[in-house]
Amino acid sequence: MYTFNNKRYLPPDVLDGLIVQNNLYDYTSILGYSVENRPILVSSFGSGKRKVLLWSQMHGNESTTTRALIQLFSDLTLKKSSFLDNLSIKVIYQLNPDGSNKYSRFNANGIDLNRDAIKSTQPESKLLNSLFNVFKPHFCINLHDQRSIYAAGNTNVPALISFLAPSYDESKSINEVRESAMAMIGNIYKKIKPDKNWSVGRYNDDFNINCFGDFFMSQNTPTILIEAGHHPNDFGRNLVVNEIYKCLSNFFYLFAHGIQTKSNISTYLSIPENYNHLRDLEITNITCLEGLSNKLFIQFYESLKRDKIYFSPKIEKESSKNLYGNRIIDFSKYTNKSIDLKQNNQKIIEKLKLFLDFELFLR
């Protein structure tokens, strides 16, 4: 395992410090408490008639969008942005502080909060539903991280950002509410400027009423899902923080000025669908004992130990789909020795470690 010191581990005490450092304390109050009695914080901005509800880190190990929110609202309040006069905004930076503390997708009871919208069995889910019902937002934004396996379309280009206008019924119908979310995404998408190393994807819209995005959409509230993705040269996800920042800033400007309904949905539908066929490393030109040239795909898996994130390289199992690497390593440049690919995965990894500095690829 390789230690990786970055800002992706964002426990509640670090969040508290960021709120103070970025002068957001005066806007922030306690919405309620988690299973383990940690405070769940909500900030309020603006005094306008157009109401927006945003939440991040309902999955505790997905902190990228939380970092973007802190940066954005620090800047908006410092600059006293004029469009805040048209908006009333509620922001939950970290819906799942217990999971965030453990760097876990789940809450302290082992529940995925994004499958608890209807039953609302957990205190965190109840708080989000209660705020939604009391605040009555005109627009919701559901913020997540997505794994590094997603490409923008059937390509080898990673989806640094993915959008979704969730379905509100099994047939994935498009009514006025969902069309409004699609149009807004289309307008945001047109302002994004990808480069050759990354692009933008459209997340799967299979309906699940237990997910908060689908549920809120079914309650006639336009909802957007934004997923922060991966850049091959940025495991710390610092580049995507800036891109999420720009997406959210554009959303607030568009919504404050009522622009989102003036675009048709064709732009949204033109965004390529996500394909989950990327892996972190593709190692080519490996000479096997049998004398054949072959390739391996390696994925890094994260775990938290003593307040540090560790990444473990694991060989991906063979798949019926064609896989692509976020980064491609030509193994012939490192050695002319052969590797027995019939060994177990751990022995193959140990052999590769003799020639490859995996930690180098995590920077």
Salt bridges, closest charged atoms under 4 A:
GLU36 OE1 - ARG38 NH1 2.52
GLU36 OE2 - LYS102 NZ 3.21
GLU62 OE2 - HIS59 ND1 3.29
GLU62 OE2 - ARG105 NH1 3.67
GLU62 OE1 - HIS144 ND1 3.03
ASP98 OD1 - ARG38 NH1 2.90
ASP112 OD1 - HIS59 NE2 2.72
ASP112 OD2 - ARG105 NE 3.08
ASP145 OD2 - ARG237 NH1 3.32
ASP205 OD1 - LYS172 NZ 3.14
ASP205 OD2 - ARG178 NH2 2.99
ASP206 OD1 - LYS172 NZ 2.81
GLU243 OE2 - LYS246 NZ 3.01
GLU273 OE2 - ARG202 NH2 3.96
GLU282 OE2 - LYS295 NZ 3.12
GLU290 OE2 - LYS342 NZ 3.60
GLU302 OE2 - ARG8 NH2 2.68
GLU316 OE1 - ARG279 NE 2.84
GLU350 OE2 - LYS353 NZ 3.20
